[in-house]
Amino acid sequence: MTADSFPRTTAALKAALAEVGIHPKRQHGQHFLTDVQAVDAIARDADLQPGDVAIEVGTGPGLLTHVLCESGADVVSFDIDPEIQDFAKGLRTWPERVRFELLDVLASKTRLAVGFAASFAERPAPPGRLQLISNLPYNAGTSILLGVLGLPRPPDRIVVMVQEEVGETMLAPAGTSASGVPSVAVGRTATGRILRRFGPQVFWPRPKVRSVVLELVPHQPSPLGLEEHAPFGTFVTTVFTRRRKVLPTALRTAVPGLRAEEARAALARQGLAPTIRAEAVPPETFLALWRDLVR
């Protein structure tokens, strides 16, 4: 089949799926993005050019993959489901610059699969950019994004559709109730903003939540060294398990053997009051605290 014959309407995609008996699978958290206007909007936001490389997580029925391909960029599309990926591969003749990979991109909830992580190691020749452009699975979006931001060399840009709550939590400023591990991780490693908002109607089946297109631009170079990502993440996660406690108490949980007076002194060196709580601490101050107490 040619690119021109690709089913670019919700009705046409549903009919093509029904013809081969494929339905969204709950165990994979599948909500297929079938609205062409939403897909085209994501592609405009990505602004891919020939010479760029786009990495996609979640091939699904291939509508976004098709639009990314039409930009002239190289595309690497990952999916966990062989049935839906084979369906997408059969909808048109794909050029050689589009590659499909059957793989669960997460080795665990906190670790990327080796094959997926390796796809970010090869960079296009300048001025080409490497971007992560995806409609991320709802049940794995946070884990994937935090894993990608923790890579030795993350992509130049990330433009992804995620659950609205996930996007807002990742961008939550210090001092708000939504501030937590994701917002500290994102705030310390990238600059982010919400580009668009979509209702459930752009998906099949319709989820019970709204979605956003989230842009993240990783800091280059990363303020965290290669060996710092994991221990810093553990430190922040442990501190936030005691988020209702004042920070000196939470720090003593995160740093075994730390005395109360040492915790208060560390806060004073960062200009923080001893009554402050974790959610009020800016991401860069968290990093300074960790380096002060642990390194």
C-alpha positions, 0 to 999 in steps of 0.5 A, a space after each residue: 500500500 502507498 502512503 496516500 492510501 493510509 487510513 487517516 480518519 478515525 472511522 477508516 482506522 477503526 474499520 481497518 482494525 475491525 477487519 483483522 479483529 484487533 482491539 485495544 488491549 487493557 493489559 498494555 494500557 492501549 488507547 489508540 490515538 486516532 484523531 488526525 488533527 491531534 496527530 498533525 498538531 503533535 507533528 507540527 510541534 515536533 517540527 521534524 526535518 529531513 536529517 532528524 531522527 524521531 524515536 517513538 514509543 507506542 507504534 499503535 495503529 501507526 497514524 503518528 508513525 505515518 505522519 513522522 515518516 512523511 516529515 522526511 525524518 528517520 523514525 524508530 518506532 517501538 511497541 510491546 504488542 506484535 499484533 498492533 505493530 504488524 498491523 501498522 507495518 502492513 498499512 503502507 510501504 514504509 521507506 528504509 529510514 523507518 524502523 520498527 522495534 518489538 520491545 518493552 521499553 522498560 526493563 523495570 519500573 525504574 529502568 529502561 530496556 537496554 535496547 531502547 536506551 541504546 537507540 539514543 546513543 547514535 546521533 544524527 549529523 548536525 544540524 539534525 536533532 534526535 527527538 522523542 516524539 510519542 503518544 506514551 502509554 498512560 501506565 508507563 509515561 512517567 517511568 519512560 520520561 524519567 528514564 530518558 532524562 536520566 540517560 548519559 545523553 538524552 534526546 535534544 527534545 521531547 514532545 509527548 502526549 501524556 495524561 494531563 495530571 502527569 504533565 502538570 505534576 512534572 512541571 509543578 513548581 516548588 511550593 505547590 502540593 503537586 511538587 514531588 519526585 517527578 517535578 524535582 527530576 524534571 526541574 533539575 534536568 530539563 526545561 518544560 512546558 505544556 503545548 496543547 491540551 486534548 479531551 478523551 475524544 481523540 483516543 479509541 477507546 476514550 480514556 476517563 482523563 484528559 491529555 496534554 502534549 508536553 515539551 521537555 528540552 533536556 539541559 545540555 550538558 546535564 547538571 547531573 553526572 552519569 553516576 549521579 542520576 540513580 543515587 540522587 533519584 533515590 535520595 529525592 524519593 526517600 525524602 518525599 516518603 516523609 513529605 509531611 515531616 519537616 525537612 530535617 526529619 525527612 533528611 535523616 530518613 534519606 541519609 542514615 546516621 545523619 544527626 538532627 543538628 547536621 541536617 539543620 546546618 545543611 539547610 542553613 548552608 542553603 538558606 533554608 529554614 528548619 521548618 521547611 518541607 520537601 515540597 517547598 524546595 526548588 530542584 536545584 537546591 535539592 541537588 545542592 543538599 544531596 551533594 552537601 550531605 552525601 558526596 
